[in-house]
Amino acid sequence: MADDSEAPGRPVPEVLDEAECLRLISPGGVGRLGYSGRYGPTVVPVNYGVHEGAIVFRTAYGSPTDEDLRTGIEDADYKVAFEIDELRPETREGWSVLVRGSVRHVESEDERASVREAGVEPWAGGARELFLRIQPTHVTGRRLSRPPTAR
């Protein structure tokens, strides 16, 4: 069987630098939060925004996400992964960004007022007044796109 990964017109992978990754995710939207929860590996979709270089999202106090992401140690952060993508299945093109970092609960009123500026509005109903903030430590991404056609 022939390898047609280099066939003309097929999408080509491109590694994205951190600046491009941050540009792609800066409008906010929906991403997937990954962490090791009490029942093992956990991935949940959340609405997010980017504020002052951090990923911000909301959940309910006492929710599984709230409880799973509390270390029980004051000022200790929980390590998470956050993935955002835009896919176009009809053309097999798109991009994906992976953010790794520490998440912490936004507790002070001053910080809560600041992260509200991100404008994150959860799709899910109910009170979701707990803000969490991921401070990125490692940002990577890839894009699949078709090369320009020869003229």
C-alpha positions in Angstrom: 0.0 0.0 0.0 1.5 3.4 -1.0 2.0 6.1 1.5 0.1 9.1 0.1 0.7 11.4 3.1 2.8 13.7 0.8 0.2 13.5 -2.1 -0.6 16.9 -3.6 -3.6 18.6 -2.1 -3.5 16.7 1.2 -3.4 18.8 4.4 0.1 19.4 5.7 0.9 19.5 9.4 2.5 22.7 10.8 3.9 23.2 14.3 2.6 26.5 15.7 4.7 28.8 17.9 3.4 30.0 21.2 2.4 33.5 19.9 0.2 31.9 17.1 -1.3 29.5 19.6 -2.3 32.4 21.9 -3.7 34.4 19.0 -5.9 31.4 18.0 -7.4 30.9 21.4 -7.7 34.6 22.4 -11.3 35.0 21.3 -12.4 32.4 23.9 -15.0 29.8 23.2 -15.2 26.1 24.3 -12.2 24.0 25.3 -11.7 20.8 27.1 -10.2 20.7 30.6 -8.2 17.5 31.4 -7.0 16.5 34.9 -6.6 13.5 37.1 -9.8 13.4 39.2 -11.0 11.2 42.0 -12.2 8.6 39.5 -9.2 8.8 37.2 -8.5 10.7 34.1 -11.2 13.3 33.5 -11.9 15.6 30.5 -14.8 18.1 30.6 -15.8 20.8 28.1 -16.0 24.3 29.5 -16.7 27.8 28.1 -13.5 29.8 28.6 -12.0 33.3 28.1 -8.5 34.6 28.0 -7.7 37.3 30.6 -4.3 38.7 31.3 -2.6 35.7 29.7 -4.6 33.1 31.7 -7.4 30.8 30.7 -10.5 31.6 32.8 -13.6 29.5 33.2 -16.5 29.1 35.6 -18.1 26.2 37.5 -20.4 25.7 40.4 -19.2 25.7 44.0 -19.2 22.1 45.2 -19.3 20.7 41.7 -17.1 17.7 40.8 -14.7 20.0 39.0 -14.5 22.3 42.0 -13.8 19.5 44.4 -11.4 17.6 42.2 -9.3 20.6 41.6 -8.8 21.5 45.3 -5.5 20.2 46.6 -6.3 20.9 50.3 -3.0 22.6 50.7 -3.1 26.4 50.9 -1.4 28.1 47.9 -0.8 24.8 46.2 -1.8 24.6 42.5 -3.2 21.7 40.6 -1.6 20.7 37.2 -4.1 20.5 34.3 -4.2 20.4 30.5 -6.5 22.5 28.4 -7.2 21.8 24.8 -8.9 24.0 22.3 -9.4 23.3 18.6 -11.1 24.3 15.4 -11.8 21.5 13.0 -13.2 21.4 9.5 -14.0 17.7 8.8 -15.2 18.4 5.3 -11.7 19.6 4.2 -9.7 17.7 6.9 -8.2 21.0 8.0 -8.0 22.7 11.4 -5.8 23.5 14.4 -5.4 22.4 17.9 -3.7 24.1 20.9 -2.7 22.4 24.1 -2.2 24.5 27.2 -0.5 23.0 30.3 -0.3 24.8 33.6 -1.6 25.3 37.1 -5.2 26.0 37.9 -6.3 27.8 41.0 -9.6 28.9 42.4 -10.2 32.7 42.2 -11.0 33.6 45.8 -10.4 37.3 46.4 -13.1 39.8 45.4 -10.5 42.0 43.6 -9.4 39.0 41.5 -13.0 38.0 40.9 -13.8 41.5 39.6 -10.8 41.3 37.3 -11.6 37.9 35.8 -15.2 38.9 35.2 -13.7 41.2 32.5 -13.0 38.0 30.5 -16.8 37.9 29.9 -17.1 34.1 30.3 -20.7 33.0 30.2 -21.3 29.3 30.8 -23.7 27.5 28.4 -24.9 25.3 31.2 -27.7 26.6 33.5 -27.5 27.0 37.2 -25.3 29.1 39.4 -21.7 28.9 38.1 -20.1 31.6 40.2 -16.8 29.9 40.9 -14.0 31.2 38.7 -11.0 29.1 38.0 -7.8 30.4 36.3 -5.2 28.4 34.4 -1.8 30.0 34.3 -0.1 28.6 31.2 3.4 27.1 31.7 3.6 25.3 28.3 1.7 26.1 25.1 1.9 24.0 22.0 -0.1 23.7 18.8 -0.5 22.2 15.4 -2.4 23.2 12.2 -3.4 21.1 9.3 -3.9 23.1 6.1 -3.7 22.5 2.4 -0.7 24.0 0.6 -1.4 26.8 -1.9 -2.1 25.4 -5.3 0.6 25.9 -8.0 -0.4 28.4 -10.6 
